[in-house]
Structure formats: structure tokens, C-alpha cells
């Protein structure tokens, strides 16, 4: 639930943006497709809640969670081919391979994996399935976002406004679903116990949750923005390519020794940079082709 609970922050950003840059055409066009927008946000909210909960269970009980998580690229490529009619070329395929390699090298060189006890075989199995279905739900949500921007969101609406609105509404619905599940399952008692027994104190516990939730919202806004500007596959590739960069920031922030960050020697950073550059080059080539095609049509006319 923490991943989606900071939707009031994005709602405030939306109000701030619209108060400064809103237009009458945005309001009138969005009201005409209310039914489709409602269905879009409900679908995304359900998927957000699903993969948040499934990832939490999978991360807790599955040793191979990060390897299953890496399969996002495969599912995203499958869904975007079916739903968004994504066309692939050698640069996009190379980018997917390199970004997957960047994440895989980081996983291989990292330690501290969860080690199950002897009697936790069933939990391991359940955790693996939860991680699998969470990955499917996340990939599907990215492709539905792209479909929404292509078919549902009015073209007259500001892209920034559309991105923030999608993230806010989907996160709000996901939070409500998670809240219901929290009270129905009785897990709210565990939260109260964690709050009471947190070693650093109750204020720091609350601040940690707020900071974590805000960080998730900022990251999610970036992912949705990349889907809007490019595609769901590009958004997924960028998130994978940025993994080594995040590890570098962790090293600088917490001053780990060289032994703690073997991924530098594994080439994860290089693979991430090359994967990102490959996809950007593919976008550049497709843009150039469109410009040449439009210029040739203008010349004929």
C-alpha cells in the first residue's frame, strides 16, 4: 500500500499545474469520454494494487524474486506487441538484451539474498508464483497505460496533466483496494505492532513511510511519463538500465567498500548505458523516417 498511498501529493501537483496552465478544451474533451477514462483508471488501479501486494509477498518468500522480476521485459514485449502493436527492430531487441543483462549482472553480484528454512517449501512456492503474477500485472499495466494515451486520453489534453491525472487516479483506487484488503485480512494489527516496536521511535517510523511513499510516487510518475512520451517498452527498459545507476548512488550515499559492489567489475553500468543508448537511437531513427516521409508527401502536394 505504501507504493500508492502518496496520491495526495500527485493530486496537489495536478491542481498546481492546472491552476497555472489549464485550458477550457482540456476540461470539455475529458468530460466527453468519462466512461472510457473511468474504466481505464479502474483497470490500472486494480493492477497497481495487485502487483504491489504480489511483489511484497514474492520479495519476502522467494529466493529467485529478482530473477523473476527481470522477466518483466519479456512480458512487456509480448503485451505491447498484442495490445499496442509495437514494432521491433534490431536496436530495440539489442536494448532489451543489454538492459536485462545490466539488471542480471547486478543481481548476480549482490549478496544478502533471502534464505528459506527447511519447512518453508510451500512459502517459497507461493512466493515464486506471487512474483510471477506480479510481474505479469506490472507489465500489463504499462501496456494499458500506453493504450490509454493512444486511444482514450484526448489529444487536446496536456501531456503533463494527463500523466499526473492517470497516476493520481490509479494510485487512489489501488490505495482504497489495499486498505480494504488490509482490514479484511487483519494485517492492520501487524502495522500497529511494527509502529509500537520500531527501534528508532514512532516519529521516525512515520517519516520513513512518508518518504518511501513519496519516492515511489516520483518513480511512478517518471515511468508513466516515459510511457506517454515514448512507449511502455521504453519505460521498462529505462527502469532496468537505471538499476546500476541507483547502485552507484547507494554506494556514494552509504560509503560501501569496493567488496560490497562487485557489479562494477561485472559491467552492469556499461550494459545499462549501452541498452539505453540503443533504444534512444532506435527512437531517433524512427523519428527521422517520419520526418522524411512527411517531407516527401509535402513535396508531392
ZALUMBA-407304 format. One record per residue (C-alpha): residue number from 1; residue in three letters; x, y, z. Coordinates in pm, whole numbers, plus 50000, padded with zeros to 5 digits. Each point is the difference from the previous one (the first is absolute). Example, Ala and Ser with C-alpha at 12.3 -4.5 7.8 and 13.67 -1.06 7.14 Angstrom:
+-----+------+-------+-------+-------+
: pos : code :     u :     v :     w :
+-----+------+-------+-------+-------+
:   1 :  Ala : 51230 : 49550 : 50780 :
:   2 :  Ser : 50137 : 50344 : 49934 :
+-----+------+-------+-------+-------+
This chain:
+-----+------+-------+-------+-------+
: pos : code :     u :     v :     w :
+-----+------+-------+-------+-------+
:   1 :  Unk : 50000 : 50000 : 50000 :
:   2 :  Unk : 50295 : 50230 : 50065 :
:   3 :  Unk : 50076 : 50005 : 49626 :
:   4 :  Unk : 49670 : 50174 : 49922 :
:   5 :  Unk : 49906 : 50181 : 50322 :
:   6 :  Unk : 50162 : 50333 : 49906 :
:   7 :  Unk : 49740 : 50079 : 49732 :
:   8 :  Unk : 49902 : 50325 : 50184 :
:   9 :  Unk : 50346 : 50127 : 49907 :
:  10 :  Unk : 49940 : 49943 : 49628 :
:  11 :  Unk : 49646 : 50140 : 50038 :
:  12 :  Unk : 50153 : 50319 : 50139 :
:  13 :  Unk : 50242 : 50012 : 49704 :
:  14 :  Unk : 49705 : 49959 : 49763 :
:  15 :  Unk : 49807 : 50286 : 50161 :
:  16 :  Unk : 50311 : 50216 : 49991 :
:  17 :  Unk : 50059 : 49923 : 49632 :
:  18 :  Unk : 49641 : 50057 : 49894 :
:  19 :  Unk : 49972 : 50324 : 50194 :
:  20 :  Unk : 50300 : 50129 : 49805 :
:  21 :  Unk : 49955 : 49845 : 49655 :
:  22 :  Unk : 49641 : 49869 : 49973 :
:  23 :  Unk : 49792 : 50060 : 49686 :
:  24 :  Unk : 49627 : 49971 : 49927 :
:  25 :  Unk : 50060 : 49742 : 49724 :
:  26 :  Unk : 50157 : 49761 : 50249 :
:  27 :  Unk : 49697 : 50001 : 50227 :
:  28 :  Unk : 49740 : 49966 : 49726 :
:  29 :  Unk : 50178 : 49721 : 49811 :
:  30 :  Unk : 50072 : 49792 : 50309 :
:  31 :  Unk : 49636 : 50011 : 50114 :
:  32 :  Unk : 49880 : 49856 : 49667 :
:  33 :  Unk : 50191 : 49672 : 50054 :
:  34 :  Unk : 49927 : 49960 : 50371 :
:  35 :  Unk : 49889 : 49636 : 49970 :
:  36 :  Unk : 50315 : 49886 : 49824 :
:  37 :  Unk : 50221 : 50196 : 50238 :
:  38 :  Unk : 49821 : 49851 : 50301 :
:  39 :  Unk : 50055 : 49647 : 49866 :
:  40 :  Unk : 50364 : 50081 : 49925 :
:  41 :  Unk : 50072 : 50129 : 50351 :
:  42 :  Unk : 49814 : 49712 : 50165 :
:  43 :  Unk : 50202 : 49748 : 49799 :
:  44 :  Unk : 50328 : 50168 : 50087 :
:  45 :  Unk : 49904 : 50035 : 50367 :
:  46 :  Unk : 49922 : 49628 : 50026 :
:  47 :  Unk : 50330 : 49912 : 49829 :
:  48 :  Unk : 50194 : 50242 : 50224 :
:  49 :  Unk : 49851 : 49842 : 50312 :
:  50 :  Unk : 50059 : 49649 : 49865 :
:  51 :  Unk : 50367 : 50032 : 49914 :
:  52 :  Unk : 50075 : 50199 : 50317 :
:  53 :  Unk : 49864 : 49722 : 50220 :
:  54 :  Unk : 50137 : 49716 : 49789 :
:  55 :  Unk : 50348 : 50155 : 49987 :
:  56 :  Unk : 49998 : 50046 : 50378 :
:  57 :  Unk : 49922 : 49631 : 50053 :
:  58 :  Unk : 50243 : 49886 : 49732 :
:  59 :  Unk : 50285 : 50216 : 50130 :
:  60 :  Unk : 49950 : 49862 : 50350 :
:  61 :  Unk : 49980 : 49629 : 49924 :
:  62 :  Unk : 50177 : 49935 : 49668 :
:  63 :  Unk : 50376 : 49965 : 49959 :
:  64 :  Unk : 49974 : 50049 : 49623 :
:  65 :  Unk : 49776 : 50307 : 50019 :
:  66 :  Unk : 50244 : 50231 : 49821 :
:  67 :  Unk : 50051 : 49752 : 49717 :
:  68 :  Unk : 49623 : 49968 : 49954 :
:  69 :  Unk : 49977 : 50378 : 50020 :
:  70 :  Unk : 50244 : 50026 : 49708 :
:  71 :  Unk : 49751 : 49817 : 49778 :
:  72 :  Unk : 49797 : 50323 : 49989 :
:  73 :  Unk : 50165 : 50085 : 49671 :
:  74 :  Unk : 49877 : 49677 : 49843 :
:  75 :  Unk : 49641 : 50049 : 50113 :
:  76 :  Unk : 50002 : 50368 : 49907 :
:  77 :  Unk : 50123 : 49919 : 49649 :
:  78 :  Unk : 49728 : 49734 : 49961 :
:  79 :  Unk : 49718 : 50222 : 50128 :
:  80 :  Unk : 50110 : 50307 : 49807 :
:  81 :  Unk : 50012 : 49797 : 49679 :
:  82 :  Unk : 49643 : 49881 : 50053 :
:  83 :  Unk : 49844 : 50311 : 50157 :
:  84 :  Unk : 50203 : 50292 : 49862 :
:  85 :  Unk : 50114 : 49849 : 49668 :
:  86 :  Unk : 50361 : 50074 : 50086 :
:  87 :  Unk : 50246 : 49944 : 49717 :
:  88 :  Unk : 50345 : 49867 : 50081 :
:  89 :  Unk : 50333 : 50057 : 49829 :
:  90 :  Unk : 50351 : 49885 : 50076 :
:  91 :  Unk : 50076 : 50306 : 50214 :
:  92 :  Unk : 49699 : 49944 : 50226 :
:  93 :  Unk : 50083 : 49630 : 50037 :
:  94 :  Unk : 50363 : 50087 : 50078 :
:  95 :  Unk : 49881 : 50254 : 50256 :
:  96 :  Unk : 49781 : 49738 : 50171 :
:  97 :  Unk : 50288 : 49752 : 50014 :
:  98 :  Unk : 50243 : 50257 : 50143 :
:  99 :  Unk : 49756 : 50139 : 50256 :
: 100 :  Unk : 49917 : 49648 : 50114 :
: 101 :  Unk : 50371 : 49925 : 50024 :
: 102 :  Unk : 50056 : 50316 : 50207 :
: 103 :  Unk : 49740 : 49890 : 50253 :
: 104 :  Unk : 50115 : 49639 : 49993 :
: 105 :  Unk : 50361 : 50094 : 50068 :
: 106 :  Unk : 49892 : 50215 : 50291 :
: 107 :  Unk : 49798 : 49712 : 50144 :
: 108 :  Unk : 50285 : 49751 : 49955 :
: 109 :  Unk : 50250 : 50222 : 50178 :
: 110 :  Unk : 49771 : 50095 : 50287 :
: 111 :  Unk : 49987 : 49799 : 50317 :
: 112 :  Unk : 49771 : 49977 : 50297 :
: 113 :  Unk : 49729 : 49796 : 49831 :
: 114 :  Unk : 49714 : 49856 : 50200 :
: 115 :  Unk : 50081 : 49644 : 50114 :
: 116 :  Unk : 49694 : 49790 : 50089 :
: 117 :  Unk : 49978 : 49758 : 50290 :
: 118 :  Unk : 49948 : 49629 : 49947 :
: 119 :  Unk : 49624 : 50013 : 50061 :
: 120 :  Unk : 49937 : 50297 : 49771 :
: 121 :  Unk : 49967 : 49813 : 49672 :
: 122 :  Unk : 49633 : 50091 : 49956 :
: 123 :  Unk : 50071 : 50365 : 50074 :
: 124 :  Unk : 50279 : 49995 : 49741 :
: 125 :  Unk : 49764 : 49859 : 49740 :
: 126 :  Unk : 49728 : 50253 : 50081 :
: 127 :  Unk : 50255 : 50282 : 49996 :
: 128 :  Unk : 50126 : 49896 : 49656 :
: 129 :  Unk : 49647 : 49994 : 49858 :
: 130 :  Unk : 49923 : 50337 : 50159 :
: 131 :  Unk : 50315 : 50147 : 49847 :
: 132 :  Unk : 49905 : 49853 : 49662 :
: 133 :  Unk : 49645 : 50135 : 49997 :
: 134 :  Unk : 50119 : 50332 : 50142 :
: 135 :  Unk : 50240 : 50032 : 49709 :
: 136 :  Unk : 49719 : 49922 : 49755 :
: 137 :  Unk : 49774 : 50260 : 50164 :
: 138 :  Unk : 50270 : 50268 : 49991 :
: 139 :  Unk : 50080 : 49940 : 49633 :
: 140 :  Unk : 49631 : 50000 : 49912 :
: 141 :  Unk : 49947 : 50329 : 50185 :
: 142 :  Unk : 50271 : 50169 : 49793 :
: 143 :  Unk : 49839 : 49886 : 49674 :
: 144 :  Unk : 49653 : 50109 : 50114 :
: 145 :  Unk : 50146 : 50341 : 50082 :
: 146 :  Unk : 50133 : 50030 : 49647 :
: 147 :  Unk : 49664 : 49889 : 49859 :
: 148 :  Unk : 49832 : 50265 : 50213 :
: 149 :  Unk : 50226 : 50275 : 49869 :
: 150 :  Unk : 49949 : 49879 : 49642 :
: 151 :  Unk : 49625 : 49933 : 49998 :
: 152 :  Unk : 49830 : 50145 : 50309 :
: 153 :  Unk : 50177 : 50315 : 50120 :
: 154 :  Unk : 49891 : 50297 : 49781 :
: 155 :  Unk : 50276 : 50138 : 49779 :
: 156 :  Unk : 49902 : 50353 : 50102 :
: 157 :  Unk : 50094 : 49929 : 50361 :
: 158 :  Unk : 50342 : 50104 : 50127 :
: 159 :  Unk : 50241 : 49708 : 50023 :
: 160 :  Unk : 50119 : 50107 : 50343 :
: 161 :  Unk : 49644 : 50027 : 50124 :
: 162 :  Unk : 49909 : 49662 : 49850 :
: 163 :  Unk : 50301 : 49829 : 50162 :
: 164 :  Unk : 49937 : 50142 : 50346 :
: 165 :  Unk : 49625 : 49933 : 49978 :
: 166 :  Unk : 50054 : 49637 : 49899 :
: 167 :  Unk : 50249 : 49939 : 50281 :
: 168 :  Unk : 49780 : 50174 : 50260 :
: 169 :  Unk : 49676 : 49821 : 49914 :
: 170 :  Unk : 50157 : 49656 : 49961 :
: 171 :  Unk : 50194 : 50038 : 50327 :
: 172 :  Unk : 49689 : 50117 : 50185 :
: 173 :  Unk : 49800 : 49697 : 49884 :
: 174 :  Unk : 50289 : 49766 : 50083 :
: 175 :  Unk : 50030 : 50151 : 50350 :
: 176 :  Unk : 49629 : 49949 : 50067 :
: 177 :  Unk : 50023 : 49637 : 49886 :
: 178 :  Unk : 50306 : 49940 : 50219 :
: 179 :  Unk : 49830 : 50165 : 50299 :
: 180 :  Unk : 49700 : 49769 : 49967 :
: 181 :  Unk : 50231 : 49699 : 49972 :
: 182 :  Unk : 50201 : 50122 : 50299 :
: 183 :  Unk : 49699 : 50004 : 50232 :
: 184 :  Unk : 49836 : 49688 : 49859 :
: 185 :  Unk : 50317 : 49793 : 50043 :
: 186 :  Unk : 50078 : 50148 : 50343 :
: 187 :  Unk : 50349 : 50112 : 49898 :
: 188 :  Unk : 49935 : 50345 : 50149 :
: 189 :  Unk : 50087 : 49842 : 50337 :
: 190 :  Unk : 50350 : 49926 : 49872 :
: 191 :  Unk : 50041 : 50364 : 49898 :
: 192 :  Unk : 49902 : 50113 : 50347 :
: 193 :  Unk : 50251 : 49757 : 50151 :
: 194 :  Unk : 50277 : 50124 : 49767 :
: 195 :  Unk : 49913 : 50358 : 50092 :
: 196 :  Unk : 50024 : 49927 : 50371 :
: 197 :  Unk : 50322 : 49796 : 49984 :
: 198 :  Unk : 50200 : 50206 : 49750 :
: 199 :  Unk : 50345 : 50048 : 50155 :
: 200 :  Unk : 50061 : 50350 : 49864 :
: 201 :  Unk : 49676 : 50136 : 50144 :
: 202 :  Unk : 49647 : 50067 : 49877 :
: 203 :  Unk : 50069 : 50338 : 49831 :
: 204 :  Unk : 50282 : 49854 : 49791 :
: 205 :  Unk : 49779 : 49704 : 49907 :
: 206 :  Unk : 49733 : 50235 : 49865 :
: 207 :  Unk : 50259 : 50212 : 49818 :
: 208 :  Unk : 50153 : 49688 : 49844 :
: 209 :  Unk : 49662 : 49889 : 49863 :
: 210 :  Unk : 49926 : 50347 : 49866 :
: 211 :  Unk : 50340 : 50029 : 49833 :
: 212 :  Unk : 49974 : 49652 : 49850 :
: 213 :  Unk : 49651 : 50068 : 49867 :
: 214 :  Unk : 50104 : 50332 : 49846 :
: 215 :  Unk : 50302 : 49835 : 49836 :
: 216 :  Unk : 49774 : 49734 : 49846 :
: 217 :  Unk : 49766 : 50267 : 49864 :
: 218 :  Unk : 50286 : 50196 : 49842 :
: 219 :  Unk : 50135 : 49684 : 49838 :
: 220 :  Unk : 49653 : 49900 : 49878 :
: 221 :  Unk : 49945 : 50345 : 49852 :
: 222 :  Unk : 50323 : 49959 : 49806 :
: 223 :  Unk : 49893 : 49659 : 49868 :
: 224 :  Unk : 49657 : 50129 : 49893 :
: 225 :  Unk : 50164 : 50302 : 49839 :
: 226 :  Unk : 50232 : 49778 : 49796 :
: 227 :  Unk : 49701 : 49792 : 49889 :
: 228 :  Unk : 49824 : 50318 : 49888 :
: 229 :  Unk : 50299 : 50145 : 49816 :
: 230 :  Unk : 50131 : 49678 : 49843 :
: 231 :  Unk : 49859 : 49655 : 50081 :
: 232 :  Unk : 49943 : 49747 : 50275 :
: 233 :  Unk : 50301 : 49800 : 49885 :
: 234 :  Unk : 50228 : 50306 : 50013 :
: 235 :  Unk : 49878 : 50076 : 50352 :
: 236 :  Unk : 50083 : 49645 : 50108 :
: 237 :  Unk : 50341 : 50010 : 49831 :
: 238 :  Unk : 50091 : 50328 : 50171 :
: 239 :  Unk : 49899 : 49864 : 50341 :
: 240 :  Unk : 50228 : 49700 : 49946 :
: 241 :  Unk : 50290 : 50204 : 49862 :
: 242 :  Unk : 49986 : 50234 : 50299 :
: 243 :  Unk : 50057 : 49715 : 50248 :
: 244 :  Unk : 50383 : 50028 : 49992 :
: 245 :  Unk : 49970 : 50378 : 50038 :
: 246 :  Unk : 49788 : 49956 : 50311 :
: 247 :  Unk : 50265 : 49766 : 50138 :
: 248 :  Unk : 50264 : 50269 : 49942 :
: 249 :  Unk : 49790 : 50252 : 50192 :
: 250 :  Unk : 49968 : 49751 : 50285 :
: 251 :  Unk : 50378 : 49959 : 50007 :
: 252 :  Unk : 50053 : 50376 : 50013 :
: 253 :  Unk : 49730 : 50051 : 50263 :
: 254 :  Unk : 50096 : 49718 : 50239 :
: 255 :  Unk : 50371 : 49975 : 49914 :
: 256 :  Unk : 50015 : 49627 : 49931 :
: 257 :  Unk : 50340 : 49845 : 49938 :
: 258 :  Unk : 50102 : 49861 : 49665 :
: 259 :  Unk : 49931 : 49646 : 50120 :
: 260 :  Unk : 49633 : 50088 : 50050 :
: 261 :  Unk : 49949 : 50110 : 49639 :
: 262 :  Unk : 50136 : 49728 : 49772 :
: 263 :  Unk : 49760 : 50104 : 49725 :
: 264 :  Unk : 50248 : 50273 : 49898 :
: 265 :  Unk : 50239 : 49725 : 49887 :
: 266 :  Unk : 49714 : 49805 : 49838 :
: 267 :  Unk : 49927 : 50274 : 49749 :
: 268 :  Unk : 49642 : 50072 : 50109 :
: 269 :  Unk : 50045 : 50374 : 49962 :
: 270 :  Unk : 50142 : 49968 : 49648 :
: 271 :  Unk : 49718 : 49766 : 49896 :
: 272 :  Unk : 49739 : 50241 : 50138 :
: 273 :  Unk : 50145 : 50299 : 49817 :
: 274 :  Unk : 50027 : 49809 : 49672 :
: 275 :  Unk : 49646 : 49864 : 50036 :
: 276 :  Unk : 49858 : 50347 : 50057 :
: 277 :  Unk : 50202 : 50145 : 49711 :
: 278 :  Unk : 49884 : 49724 : 49768 :
: 279 :  Unk : 49631 : 50070 : 50061 :
: 280 :  Unk : 50050 : 50376 : 49971 :
: 281 :  Unk : 50174 : 49946 : 49667 :
: 282 :  Unk : 49704 : 49790 : 49885 :
: 283 :  Unk : 49763 : 50284 : 50092 :
: 284 :  Unk : 50223 : 50245 : 49815 :
: 285 :  Unk : 49996 : 49788 : 49684 :
: 286 :  Unk : 49621 : 49958 : 50009 :
: 287 :  Unk : 49954 : 50376 : 50047 :
: 288 :  Unk : 50229 : 50070 : 49705 :
: 289 :  Unk : 49803 : 49759 : 49779 :
: 290 :  Unk : 49674 : 50175 : 50090 :
: 291 :  Unk : 50149 : 50341 : 49922 :
: 292 :  Unk : 50129 : 49880 : 49661 :
: 293 :  Unk : 49661 : 49843 : 49920 :
: 294 :  Unk : 49813 : 50319 : 50093 :
: 295 :  Unk : 50239 : 50215 : 49793 :
: 296 :  Unk : 49954 : 49776 : 49696 :
: 297 :  Unk : 49622 : 50023 : 50030 :
: 298 :  Unk : 50021 : 50379 : 50027 :
: 299 :  Unk : 50220 : 50014 : 49689 :
: 300 :  Unk : 49753 : 49790 : 49799 :
: 301 :  Unk : 49712 : 50228 : 50096 :
+-----+------+-------+-------+-------+
